[in-house]
Amino acid sequence: MIRTFLRTCLTGLVACQLLMGGFALAGPKEDVAAAAMKWAGALGEDDPDKVLPFYARDAVLWGTLSPTVRSNPAALREYFVNAFKALPGLKVALGEQLIRVYGDTAVNTGYYTFSFVRDGGPRTLPARYSFTYVRQGENWMIVDHHSSAMPQPPK
């Protein structure tokens, strides 16, 4: 009898939590947003080897600072090595993300702001991006990353 009562109470508590939004059931859009946040956190660690695991082996990167498209792991690594040298203390803050999911493929388009130190002072670089992800097992891997500096608004 006590077991039945406790089971009923626990079931009611779980049902209330679900109805009130206490437990968030993540879907693919939330998973892609989380992958982007993890990438941003890794970028802030100033270590290419922390960033590269977010990219698929055949990923392509058209980076913010590069006139050259990168299409293999060594070239991606070189890009991040150079970016960390050129922009000491590099961090990124994600802005609005427009995420669309098509089965095991997702596109995340938005803007972010890079911050870094140059000439002894803090600097920022607003940019826009498109990430294309492919789900590999439980992970969303970047297969295409395009980024460009945000243009100045027309005057």
DSSP file (Angstrom, degrees, kcal/mol; ACC not computed):
  #  RESIDUE AA STRUCTURE BP1 BP2  ACC     N-H-->O    O-->H-N    N-H-->O    O-->H-N    TCO  KAPPA ALPHA  PHI   PSI    X-CA   Y-CA   Z-CA
    1    1 A M     >        0   0    0      0, 0.0     4,-2.3     0, 0.0     5,-0.1   0.000 360.0 360.0 360.0 -44.7    0.0    0.0    0.0
    2    2 A I  H  >  +     0   0    0      2,-0.2     4,-2.9     1,-0.2     5,-0.2   0.910 360.0  52.6 -65.1 -40.3    2.8    2.4    0.8
    3    3 A R  H  > S+     0   0    0      2,-0.2     4,-2.9     1,-0.2     5,-0.2   0.925 109.5  48.6 -59.3 -44.6    4.6    1.4   -2.4
    4    4 A T  H  > S+     0   0    0      1,-0.2     4,-2.4     2,-0.2    -1,-0.2   0.915 112.3  48.7 -62.4 -43.0    1.5    2.1   -4.4
    5    5 A F  H  X S+     0   0    0     -4,-2.3     4,-2.4     2,-0.2    -2,-0.2   0.935 113.7  45.7 -63.0 -47.0    1.1    5.5   -2.7
    6    6 A L  H  X S+     0   0    0     -4,-2.9     4,-2.8     1,-0.2    -2,-0.2   0.904 112.6  50.8 -64.3 -41.3    4.7    6.4   -3.3
    7    7 A R  H  X S+     0   0    0     -4,-2.9     4,-2.6    -5,-0.2    -1,-0.2   0.914 111.1  48.8 -62.0 -42.4    4.6    5.2   -6.9
    8    8 A T  H  X S+     0   0    0     -4,-2.4     4,-2.4    -5,-0.2    -2,-0.2   0.909 112.5  48.2 -63.8 -43.1    1.4    7.3   -7.5
    9    9 A C  H  X S+     0   0    0     -4,-2.4     4,-2.4     2,-0.2    -2,-0.2   0.925 113.0  47.6 -63.3 -44.4    3.1   10.4   -6.0
   10   10 A L  H  X S+     0   0    0     -4,-2.8     4,-2.4     2,-0.2    -2,-0.2   0.914 111.8  49.8 -64.2 -43.1    6.2    9.9   -8.0
   11   11 A T  H  X S+     0   0    0     -4,-2.6     4,-2.4     1,-0.2    -1,-0.2   0.910 111.9  48.9 -61.4 -42.7    4.2    9.5  -11.2
   12   12 A G  H  X S+     0   0    0     -4,-2.4     4,-2.4     2,-0.2    -2,-0.2   0.890 110.1  51.3 -64.1 -40.3    2.2   12.6  -10.4
   13   13 A L  H  X S+     0   0    0     -4,-2.4     4,-2.4     2,-0.2    -2,-0.2   0.920 111.4  46.9 -63.5 -44.8    5.4   14.6   -9.7
   14   14 A V  H  X S+     0   0    0     -4,-2.4     4,-2.4     2,-0.2    -2,-0.2   0.921 112.0  50.8 -63.2 -44.0    7.0   13.5  -13.0
   15   15 A A  H  X S+     0   0    0     -4,-2.4     4,-2.5     1,-0.2    -2,-0.2   0.910 110.8  49.2 -61.3 -42.4    3.7   14.4  -14.9
   16   16 A C  H  X S+     0   0    0     -4,-2.4     4,-2.3     2,-0.2     6,-0.3   0.914 110.1  51.1 -62.6 -43.3    3.6   17.8  -13.3
   17   17 A Q  H  <>S+     0   0    0     -4,-2.4     5,-3.1     2,-0.2     6,-0.7   0.914 111.9  46.9 -60.8 -43.3    7.2   18.5  -14.2
   18   18 A L  H ><5S+     0   0    0     -4,-2.4     3,-0.9     3,-0.2    -2,-0.2   0.926 113.8  47.2 -64.8 -44.5    6.6   17.5  -17.8
   19   19 A L  H 3<5S+     0   0    0     -4,-2.5    -1,-0.2     1,-0.2    -2,-0.2   0.832 114.9  46.3 -66.7 -32.2    3.5   19.6  -18.1
   20   20 A M  T 3<5S-     0   0    0     -4,-2.3    -1,-0.2    -5,-0.2    -2,-0.2   0.419 117.4-110.1 -91.9   1.1    5.1   22.7  -16.5
   21   21 A G  T < 5S+     0   0    0     -3,-0.9    -3,-0.2    -4,-0.5    -4,-0.1   0.689  74.4 136.8  81.7  17.8    8.3   22.4  -18.6
   22   22 A G      < +     0   0    0     -5,-3.1     2,-0.6    -6,-0.3    -4,-0.2   0.810  68.9  48.1 -68.5 -29.2   10.5   21.3  -15.8
   23   23 A F  S    S-     0   0    0     -6,-0.7     2,-0.6    -9,-0.1    -1,-0.2  -0.960  80.5-149.6-112.6 121.1   12.1   18.6  -18.0
   24   24 A A        -     0   0    0     -2,-0.6     2,-0.9    -3,-0.0    -6,-0.0  -0.795   3.5-151.7 -91.6 122.9   13.2   19.8  -21.4
   25   25 A L        -     0   0    0     -2,-0.6     2,-0.1    -7,-0.1    -2,-0.0  -0.841  21.0-140.4 -93.8 109.0   13.1   17.1  -24.0
   26   26 A A        -     0   0    0     -2,-0.9    -2,-0.0     4,-0.1     0, 0.0  -0.434  18.9-169.1 -74.5 140.4   15.7   18.1  -26.5
   27   27 A G     >  -     0   0    0     -2,-0.1     4,-2.2     1,-0.0     5,-0.2  -0.524  45.0 -80.5-112.8-173.8   15.1   17.7  -30.2
   28   28 A P  H  > S+     0   0    0      0, 0.0     4,-2.4     0, 0.0     5,-0.2   0.864 127.3  54.8 -61.2 -37.2   17.5   17.9  -33.1
   29   29 A K  H  > S+     0   0    0      1,-0.2     4,-2.4     2,-0.2     5,-0.2   0.927 110.7  46.0 -61.9 -42.7   17.4   21.7  -33.3
   30   30 A E  H  > S+     0   0    0      1,-0.2     4,-2.3     2,-0.2    -1,-0.2   0.868 111.0  53.0 -66.7 -36.2   18.4   21.9  -29.6
   31   31 A D  H  X S+     0   0    0     -4,-2.2     4,-2.1     2,-0.2    -2,-0.2   0.893 110.1  47.5 -66.0 -39.5   21.1   19.3  -30.2
   32   32 A V  H  X S+     0   0    0     -4,-2.4     4,-2.3     2,-0.2    -2,-0.2   0.915 111.5  50.6 -67.3 -43.0   22.5   21.4  -33.1
   33   33 A A  H  X S+     0   0    0     -4,-2.4     4,-2.1     1,-0.2    -2,-0.2   0.901 110.6  50.0 -60.7 -40.0   22.4   24.6  -31.0
   34   34 A A  H  X S+     0   0    0     -4,-2.3     4,-2.3     2,-0.2    -1,-0.2   0.889 108.3  52.6 -65.6 -39.0   24.3   22.7  -28.2
   35   35 A A  H  X S+     0   0    0     -4,-2.1     4,-2.2     1,-0.2    -2,-0.2   0.900 109.1  50.2 -62.6 -40.1   26.9   21.5  -30.7
   36   36 A A  H  X S+     0   0    0     -4,-2.3     4,-2.4     2,-0.2    -2,-0.2   0.900 110.1  49.9 -64.7 -40.3   27.4   25.1  -31.8
   37   37 A M  H  X S+     0   0    0     -4,-2.1     4,-2.3     2,-0.2    -2,-0.2   0.892 110.3  50.1 -65.7 -39.1   27.8   26.2  -28.2
   38   38 A K  H  X S+     0   0    0     -4,-2.3     4,-2.4     2,-0.2    -2,-0.2   0.899 110.0  50.9 -65.9 -39.7   30.4   23.4  -27.6
   39   39 A W  H  X S+     0   0    0     -4,-2.2     4,-2.5     2,-0.2    -2,-0.2   0.933 109.9  50.3 -60.7 -45.6   32.3   24.5  -30.7
   40   40 A A  H  X S+     0   0    0     -4,-2.4     4,-1.4     1,-0.2    52,-0.3   0.897 110.6  49.3 -60.8 -40.9   32.3   28.1  -29.4
   41   41 A G  H  < S+     0   0    0     -4,-2.3    -1,-0.2     1,-0.2    -2,-0.2   0.907 111.0  49.3 -64.3 -41.5   33.6   27.0  -26.0
   42   42 A A  H ><>S+     0   0    0     -4,-2.4     3,-1.8     1,-0.2     5,-0.5   0.882 105.5  57.6 -65.6 -37.8   36.3   24.9  -27.7
   43   43 A L  H ><5S+     0   0    0     -4,-2.5     3,-1.3     1,-0.3    -1,-0.2   0.874 100.6  58.7 -59.8 -36.2   37.3   27.9  -29.8
   44   44 A G  T 3<5S+     0   0    0     -4,-1.4    -1,-0.3     1,-0.2    -2,-0.2   0.501  88.4  75.0 -72.4  -3.2   37.9   29.9  -26.7
   45   45 A E  T < 5S-     0   0    0     -3,-1.8    -1,-0.2    -4,-0.2    -2,-0.2   0.453  97.0-131.7 -90.3  -0.1   40.5   27.4  -25.4
   46   46 A D  T < 5S+     0   0    0     -3,-1.3    -3,-0.1    44,-0.3    -2,-0.1   0.836  70.6 113.5  59.0  35.9   43.1   28.7  -27.9
   47   47 A D    >>< -     0   0    0     -5,-0.5     3,-2.3    -4,-0.1     4,-1.0  -0.914  57.1-155.4-143.2 110.3   44.0   25.1  -29.0
   48   48 A P  H >> S+     0   0    0      0, 0.0     4,-2.6     0, 0.0     3,-0.6   0.839  96.1  63.0 -54.3 -33.7   43.3   23.9  -32.5
   49   49 A D  H 34 S+     0   0    0      1,-0.2    28,-0.0     2,-0.2    -7,-0.0   0.632 101.2  51.9 -70.7 -11.8   43.1   20.3  -31.2
   50   50 A K  H <4 S+     0   0    0     -3,-2.3    -1,-0.2    -8,-0.2    -7,-0.1   0.723 114.6  42.3 -88.2 -26.1   40.1   21.2  -29.1
   51   51 A V  H X< S+     0   0    0     -4,-1.0     3,-1.9    -3,-0.6     4,-0.2   0.856 100.6  67.9 -87.7 -39.5   38.2   22.7  -32.0
   52   52 A L  G >< S+     0   0    0     -4,-2.6     3,-2.1     1,-0.3    -1,-0.1   0.773  84.4  69.9 -59.3 -31.4   39.0   20.1  -34.7
   53   53 A P  G 3  S+     0   0    0      0, 0.0    -1,-0.3     0, 0.0    -2,-0.1   0.668  91.0  63.8 -62.7 -12.3   36.9   17.3  -33.2
   54   54 A F  G <  S+     0   0    0     -3,-1.9    88,-3.0    87,-0.1     2,-0.4   0.572  92.9  78.2 -83.7  -8.9   33.8   19.2  -34.1
   55   55 A Y  E <  S-a  142   0A   0     -3,-2.1    88,-0.2    86,-0.2    78,-0.1  -0.824  82.8-122.1-104.2 138.0   34.6   18.9  -37.8
   56   56 A A  E >   -     0   0A   0     86,-2.9     3,-1.9    -2,-0.4    -2,-0.1  -0.323  33.8-105.6 -67.8 159.6   34.0   15.8  -39.9
   57   57 A R  E 3  S+     0   0A   0      1,-0.3    -1,-0.1    -4,-0.1    86,-0.1   0.813 122.7  42.8 -59.1 -30.9   37.0   14.3  -41.6
   58   58 A D  E 3  S+     0   0A   0     14,-0.1    -1,-0.3    15,-0.1    85,-0.1   0.103  87.8 142.2-102.8  22.4   35.8   15.6  -45.0
   59   59 A A  E <   -     0   0A   0     -3,-1.9     2,-0.4    83,-0.1    85,-0.2  -0.211  40.0-146.0 -65.1 153.3   34.7   19.0  -43.6
   60   60 A V  E     -a  144   0A   0     83,-1.6    85,-2.4    11,-0.1     2,-0.4  -0.975  12.0-167.0-121.1 135.3   35.2   22.2  -45.6
   61   61 A L  E     -aB 145  70A   0      9,-3.0     9,-3.2    -2,-0.4     2,-0.6  -0.986  17.2-177.4-127.8 124.6   36.0   25.6  -44.0
   62   62 A W  E     -a  146   0A   0     83,-3.1    85,-2.5    -2,-0.4     7,-0.1  -0.851  35.2-155.7-114.2  88.9   35.9   29.0  -45.6
   63   63 A G    >   -     0   0    0     -2,-0.6     3,-1.4     5,-0.5     5,-0.1  -0.166  25.3-115.8 -75.9 159.6   37.1   30.9  -42.6
   64   64 A T  T 3  S+     0   0    0      1,-0.3    85,-0.4    84,-0.1    -1,-0.1   0.830 115.9  39.5 -57.3 -36.6   36.6   34.5  -41.7
   65   65 A L  T 3  S+     0   0    0     83,-0.1    -1,-0.3     3,-0.0    83,-0.1   0.253 101.9  89.3-100.5  11.9   40.3   35.3  -42.0
   66   66 A S    <   -     0   0    0     -3,-1.4     4,-0.1     1,-0.1    13,-0.0  -0.919  49.3-167.7-123.1 133.2   41.1   33.2  -45.0
   67   67 A P  S    S+     0   0    0      0, 0.0     2,-0.4     0, 0.0    -1,-0.1   0.419  81.5  74.2 -83.9   1.5   41.1   33.9  -48.8
   68   68 A T  S    S-     0   0    0     -5,-0.1    -5,-0.5    -7,-0.0     2,-0.3  -0.932  80.4-128.6-121.6 135.5   41.5   30.1  -49.2
   69   69 A V        -     0   0    0     -2,-0.4     2,-0.5    -7,-0.1    -7,-0.2  -0.618  23.2-145.3 -77.1 140.7   38.9   27.3  -48.7
   70   70 A R  B     +B   61   0A   0     -9,-3.2    -9,-3.0    -2,-0.3    -4,-0.0  -0.928  25.2 167.9-110.7 130.0   40.2   24.5  -46.4
   71   71 A S        +     0   0    0     -2,-0.5   -11,-0.1   -11,-0.2    -1,-0.1   0.140  53.5  52.0-136.1  23.2   39.1   21.0  -47.3
   72   72 A N  S  > S-     0   0    0      1,-0.1     4,-2.4   -11,-0.1     3,-0.4  -0.981  85.6-104.0-151.2 160.8   41.2   18.5  -45.3
   73   73 A P  H  > S+     0   0    0      0, 0.0     4,-2.4     0, 0.0     5,-0.2   0.852 118.5  51.8 -55.7 -39.0   42.0   18.1  -41.6
   74   74 A A  H  > S+     0   0    0      1,-0.2     4,-2.4     2,-0.2     5,-0.1   0.905 111.1  47.4 -65.6 -40.2   45.6   19.4  -42.0
   75   75 A A  H  > S+     0   0    0     -3,-0.4     4,-2.1     2,-0.2    -1,-0.2   0.884 111.8  50.2 -68.9 -38.4   44.4   22.6  -43.7
   76   76 A L  H  X S+     0   0    0     -4,-2.4     4,-2.1     2,-0.2    -2,-0.2   0.929 111.0  49.5 -63.4 -43.7   41.7   23.1  -41.1
   77   77 A R  H  X S+     0   0    0     -4,-2.4     4,-2.7    -5,-0.2    -2,-0.2   0.932 109.2  51.9 -60.4 -45.6   44.3   22.7  -38.3
   78   78 A E  H  X S+     0   0    0     -4,-2.4     4,-2.5     1,-0.2    -1,-0.2   0.896 107.3  54.0 -58.0 -41.4   46.6   25.2  -40.1
   79   79 A Y  H  X S+     0   0    0     -4,-2.1     4,-2.5     1,-0.2    -1,-0.2   0.944 111.9  43.0 -58.3 -48.8   43.7   27.7  -40.3
   80   80 A F  H  X S+     0   0    0     -4,-2.1     4,-2.5     2,-0.2     5,-0.2   0.871 110.7  54.9 -70.4 -35.7   43.1   27.5  -36.5
   81   81 A V  H  X S+     0   0    0     -4,-2.7     4,-1.5     1,-0.2    -1,-0.2   0.952 113.7  42.7 -57.1 -48.4   46.8   27.6  -35.6
   82   82 A N  H  X S+     0   0    0     -4,-2.5     4,-2.7     1,-0.2    -2,-0.2   0.876 112.1  53.5 -67.4 -38.4   47.1   30.9  -37.7
   83   83 A A  H  X S+     0   0    0     -4,-2.5     4,-2.2     1,-0.2    -1,-0.2   0.918 108.4  49.3 -63.1 -43.2   43.9   32.3  -36.3
   84   84 A F  H  < S+     0   0    0     -4,-2.5    -1,-0.2     1,-0.2    -2,-0.2   0.841 113.6  47.3 -66.9 -31.6   45.0   31.8  -32.7
   85   85 A K  H  < S+     0   0    0     -4,-1.5    -2,-0.2    -5,-0.2    -1,-0.2   0.916 115.8  43.6 -71.4 -43.9   48.3   33.5  -33.5
   86   86 A A  H  < S+     0   0    0     -4,-2.7    -2,-0.2     1,-0.3    -3,-0.2   0.789 122.1  38.3 -72.6 -28.4   46.7   36.4  -35.3
   87   87 A L  S >< S-     0   0    0     -4,-2.2     3,-1.1    -5,-0.2    -1,-0.3  -0.678  81.4-158.2-127.1  76.9   44.0   36.9  -32.7
   88   88 A P  T 3  S+     0   0    0      0, 0.0    29,-2.6     0, 0.0    -3,-0.1  -0.229  78.9  17.6 -57.8 141.1   45.4   36.3  -29.2
   89   89 A G  T 3  S-     0   0    0     27,-0.2    26,-0.1     1,-0.2    -5,-0.1   0.765  89.0-170.6  71.3  25.8   42.7   35.5  -26.6
   90   90 A L    <   +     0   0    0     -3,-1.1   -44,-0.3    -6,-0.2     2,-0.3  -0.236  13.5 163.0 -57.8 130.0   40.2   34.6  -29.3
   91   91 A K  E     -C  115   0A   0     24,-2.3    24,-2.3   -46,-0.1     2,-0.4  -0.923  21.7-149.1-137.5 162.4   36.7   34.0  -28.0
   92   92 A V  E     -C  114   0A   0    -52,-0.3     2,-0.5    -2,-0.3    22,-0.2  -0.999   3.6-160.6-138.7 138.0   33.3   33.9  -29.8
   93   93 A A  E     -C  113   0A   0     20,-2.2    20,-2.2    -2,-0.4     2,-0.2  -0.975  21.7-136.4-115.8 120.5   29.8   34.8  -28.7
   94   94 A L  E     -C  112   0A   0     -2,-0.5    18,-0.2    18,-0.2     3,-0.1  -0.532  19.7-169.1 -76.2 138.9   27.0   33.4  -30.8
   95   95 A G  E     -     0   0A   0     16,-3.0    -1,-0.1     1,-0.3    17,-0.1   0.051  54.6 -16.7 -97.6-145.8   24.1   35.6  -31.7
   96   96 A E  E     -     0   0A   0     -2,-0.1    15,-1.1     1,-0.0     2,-0.5  -0.336  64.1-155.2 -61.0 136.5   20.8   34.5  -33.2
   97   97 A Q  E     -C  110   0A   0     13,-0.2     2,-0.8    -3,-0.1    13,-0.2  -0.972   8.6-161.2-118.0 127.1   20.9   31.0  -34.7
   98   98 A L  E     -C  109   0A   0     11,-3.2    11,-2.2    -2,-0.5     2,-0.5  -0.902  20.9-173.0-106.2 103.2   18.5   30.0  -37.4
   99   99 A I  E     -C  108   0A   0     -2,-0.8     2,-0.4     9,-0.2     9,-0.2  -0.854  11.4-179.0-108.1 127.8   18.5   26.2  -37.4
  100  100 A R  E     -C  107   0A   0      7,-2.5     7,-2.6    -2,-0.5     2,-0.5  -0.985  11.4-155.7-123.1 136.1   16.8   24.0  -39.9
  101  101 A V  E     -C  106   0A   0     -2,-0.4     2,-0.4     5,-0.2     5,-0.2  -0.942  13.8-179.5-118.2 132.0   16.9   20.2  -39.7
  102  102 A Y  E >   -C  105   0A   0      3,-3.8     3,-1.2    -2,-0.5     2,-0.5  -0.743  63.9 -73.7-127.7  80.1   16.5   17.8  -42.6
  103  103 A G  T 3  S-     0   0    0     -2,-0.4    -1,-0.1     1,-0.3     0, 0.0  -0.555 117.9  -5.1  68.5-117.8   16.8   14.3  -41.2
  104  104 A D  T 3  S+     0   0    0     -2,-0.5    31,-3.0    -3,-0.1     2,-0.4   0.213 127.0  76.2 -94.7  14.5   20.4   13.7  -40.4
  105  105 A T  E <   -CD 102 134A   0     -3,-1.2    -3,-3.8    29,-0.2     2,-0.3  -0.962  57.6-179.7-123.9 142.9   21.5   17.0  -41.9
  106  106 A A  E     -CD 101 133A   0     27,-2.3    27,-3.4    -2,-0.4     2,-0.5  -0.993  16.2-151.3-141.9 148.9   21.1   20.5  -40.3
  107  107 A V  E     -CD 100 132A   0     -7,-2.6    -7,-2.5    -2,-0.3     2,-0.5  -0.985   8.3-169.1-121.1 129.2   22.0   24.0  -41.3
  108  108 A N  E     +CD  99 131A   0     23,-3.0    23,-2.9    -2,-0.5     2,-0.4  -0.964  11.3 177.2-120.2 112.5   22.7   26.6  -38.7
  109  109 A T  E     +CD  98 130A   0    -11,-2.2   -11,-3.2    -2,-0.5     2,-0.3  -0.933  25.3  97.3-117.4 137.5   22.9   30.2  -40.0
  110  110 A G  E     -CD  97 129A   0     19,-2.0    19,-2.7    -2,-0.4     2,-0.3  -0.922  60.1 -75.5-179.1-153.3   23.5   33.2  -37.9
  111  111 A Y  E     - D   0 128A   0    -15,-1.1   -16,-3.0    -2,-0.3     2,-0.3  -0.953  30.7-176.7-134.7 156.0   26.0   35.7  -36.6
  112  112 A Y  E     -CD  94 127A   0     15,-2.5    15,-3.0    -2,-0.3     2,-0.5  -0.954  19.7-133.0-144.3 163.9   28.7   35.7  -34.0
  113  113 A T  E     -CD  93 126A   0    -20,-2.2   -20,-2.2    -2,-0.3     2,-0.3  -0.978  15.3-151.8-124.8 121.2   31.1   38.2  -32.6
  114  114 A F  E     -CD  92 125A   0     11,-2.5    11,-2.4    -2,-0.5     2,-0.4  -0.678  10.6-165.4 -85.5 142.1   34.8   37.3  -32.1
  115  115 A S  E     +CD  91 124A   0    -24,-2.3   -24,-2.3    -2,-0.3     2,-0.3  -0.974  20.5 144.2-126.3 147.5   36.7   39.1  -29.4
  116  116 A F  E     - D   0 123A   0      7,-2.0     7,-2.8    -2,-0.4     2,-0.5  -0.928  45.8 -94.2-163.9 178.4   40.5   39.1  -29.1
  117  117 A V  E     + D   0 122A   0    -29,-2.6     2,-0.3    -2,-0.3   -27,-0.1  -0.934  39.3 166.5-112.6 131.7   43.4   41.3  -28.0
  118  118 A R  E >   - D   0 121A   0      3,-2.7     3,-1.9    -2,-0.5    -2,-0.1  -0.988  68.2  -0.3-144.8 136.5   45.3   43.4  -30.5
  119  119 A D  T 3  S-     0   0    0     -2,-0.3    -1,-0.1     1,-0.3    -2,-0.0   0.852 130.1 -58.2  54.0  37.2   47.8   46.2  -29.8
  120  120 A G  T 3  S+     0   0    0      1,-0.2    -1,-0.3    -3,-0.0    -3,-0.0   0.476 120.0  90.6  77.8   2.6   47.3   45.7  -26.1
  121  121 A G  E <  S-D  118   0A   0     -3,-1.9    -3,-2.7     0, 0.0    -1,-0.2  -0.899  81.6 -94.2-131.6 160.8   43.5   46.3  -26.2
  122  122 A P  E     -D  117   0A   0      0, 0.0     2,-0.3     0, 0.0    -5,-0.2  -0.459  43.0-178.5 -72.4 141.6   40.3   44.4  -26.6
  123  123 A R  E     -D  116   0A   0     -7,-2.8    -7,-2.0    -2,-0.2     2,-0.3  -0.925  11.8-152.7-134.5 159.0   38.9   44.2  -30.1
  124  124 A T  E     -D  115   0A   0     -2,-0.3    -9,-0.2    -9,-0.2   -11,-0.0  -0.958   5.6-165.4-132.6 155.0   35.8   42.7  -31.7
  125  125 A L  E     -D  114   0A   0    -11,-2.4   -11,-2.5    -2,-0.3     2,-0.3  -0.870  13.1-152.9-138.7 102.4   35.0   41.3  -35.1
  126  126 A P  E     +D  113   0A   0      0, 0.0    24,-2.8     0, 0.0     2,-0.3  -0.574  26.2 169.0 -75.1 139.8   31.3   40.8  -35.9
  127  127 A A  E     -DE 112 149A   0    -15,-3.0   -15,-2.5    22,-0.3     2,-0.3  -0.942  29.6-130.5-145.9 164.0   30.8   38.1  -38.6
  128  128 A R  E     -DE 111 148A   0     20,-2.8    20,-2.1    -2,-0.3     2,-0.3  -0.848  28.9-172.7-115.4 155.6   28.1   36.0  -40.1
  129  129 A Y  E     -DE 110 147A   0    -19,-2.7   -19,-2.0    -2,-0.3     2,-0.3  -0.953  24.2-157.7-145.8 161.4   28.2   32.2  -40.6
  130  130 A S  E     -DE 109 146A   0     16,-2.3    16,-2.7    -2,-0.3     2,-0.4  -0.950  15.4-173.2-137.9 124.0   26.6   29.1  -42.0
  131  131 A F  E     -DE 108 145A   0    -23,-2.9   -23,-3.0    -2,-0.3     2,-0.5  -0.956   7.8-159.8-111.1 133.9   27.4   25.7  -40.5
  132  132 A T  E     -DE 107 144A   0     12,-3.0    11,-3.2    -2,-0.4    12,-1.5  -0.977  16.1-167.2-110.6 128.6   26.1   22.5  -42.2
  133  133 A Y  E     -DE 106 142A   0    -27,-3.4   -27,-2.3    -2,-0.5     2,-0.4  -0.825  13.6-161.0-113.8 151.1   26.0   19.6  -39.8
  134  134 A V  E     -DE 105 141A   0      7,-2.3     7,-2.6    -2,-0.3     2,-0.5  -1.000  26.5-121.8-127.2 133.1   25.6   15.9  -40.4
  135  135 A R  E     - E   0 140A   0    -31,-3.0     2,-0.5    -2,-0.4     5,-0.2  -0.614  28.1-177.3 -75.7 125.1   24.5   13.6  -37.6
  136  136 A Q  E >   - E   0 139A   0      3,-3.4     3,-1.9    -2,-0.5     2,-0.4  -0.925  65.5 -51.3-123.1 102.9   27.1   10.8  -37.0
  137  137 A G  T 3  S-     0   0    0     -2,-0.5    -2,-0.0     1,-0.3     0, 0.0  -0.574 123.3 -20.5  67.3-123.3   25.8    8.5  -34.3
  138  138 A E  T 3  S+     0   0    0     -2,-0.4     2,-0.3    -3,-0.1    -1,-0.3   0.487 123.9  87.5 -92.5  -5.2   24.8   10.8  -31.4
  139  139 A N  E <   - E   0 136A   0     -3,-1.9    -3,-3.4  -104,-0.0     2,-0.7  -0.733  67.2-141.3-104.1 144.5   27.0   13.7  -32.6
  140  140 A W  E     - E   0 135A   0     -2,-0.3     2,-0.4    -5,-0.2    -5,-0.2  -0.920  28.4-163.4 -97.9 115.2   26.3   16.6  -35.0
  141  141 A M  E     - E   0 134A   0     -7,-2.6    -7,-2.3    -2,-0.7     2,-0.4  -0.815  20.3-118.5-105.5 139.1   29.5   17.1  -37.0
  142  142 A I  E     +aE  55 133A   0    -88,-3.0   -86,-2.9    -2,-0.4    -9,-0.3  -0.624  35.9 166.7 -74.7 125.2   30.4   20.2  -39.0
  143  143 A V  E    S+     0   0A   0    -11,-3.2   -83,-1.6    -2,-0.4     2,-0.3   0.576  71.3  24.8-110.9 -19.0   30.8   19.3  -42.7
  144  144 A D  E     +aE  60 132A   0    -12,-1.5   -12,-3.0   -85,-0.2     2,-0.4  -0.956  62.6 178.3-149.0 128.3   30.7   22.8  -44.1
  145  145 A H  E     +aE  61 131A   0    -85,-2.4   -83,-3.1    -2,-0.3     2,-0.4  -0.968   3.0 176.9-134.3 115.2   31.6   26.1  -42.3
  146  146 A H  E     +aE  62 130A   0    -16,-2.7   -16,-2.3    -2,-0.4     2,-0.4  -0.974   6.4 171.1-119.1 133.7   31.5   29.4  -44.0
  147  147 A S  E     + E   0 129A   0    -85,-2.5     2,-0.3    -2,-0.4   -18,-0.2  -0.999   4.7 174.1-141.7 140.7   32.2   32.7  -42.2
  148  148 A S  E     - E   0 128A   0    -20,-2.1   -20,-2.8    -2,-0.4   -84,-0.1  -0.997  39.6 -94.5-145.8 149.5   32.7   36.2  -43.3
  149  149 A A  E     - E   0 127A   0    -85,-0.4   -22,-0.3    -2,-0.3   -24,-0.0  -0.290  49.5-103.4 -59.3 143.4   33.1   39.5  -41.6
  150  150 A M        -     0   0    0    -24,-2.8    -1,-0.1     1,-0.1     2,-0.0  -0.543  39.1-125.5 -69.9 126.3   29.8   41.5  -41.2
  151  151 A P        -     0   0    0      0, 0.0    -1,-0.1     0, 0.0    -3,-0.0  -0.342  27.2 -99.8 -70.8 156.5   29.7   44.3  -43.8
  152  152 A Q        -     0   0    0      1,-0.1     3,-0.1    -2,-0.0     0, 0.0  -0.502  45.2-103.4 -70.1 142.9   29.1   47.8  -42.7
  153  153 A P        -     0   0    0      0, 0.0    -1,-0.1     0, 0.0    -3,-0.0  -0.363  45.3 -93.7 -65.4 149.2   25.5   48.9  -43.1
  154  154 A P              0   0    0      0, 0.0     0, 0.0     0, 0.0     0, 0.0  -0.302 360.0 360.0 -62.8 147.7   24.8   51.2  -46.1
  155  155 A K              0   0    0     -3,-0.1    -3,-0.0     0, 0.0     0, 0.0   0.419 360.0 360.0-101.4 360.0   25.0   54.9  -45.4
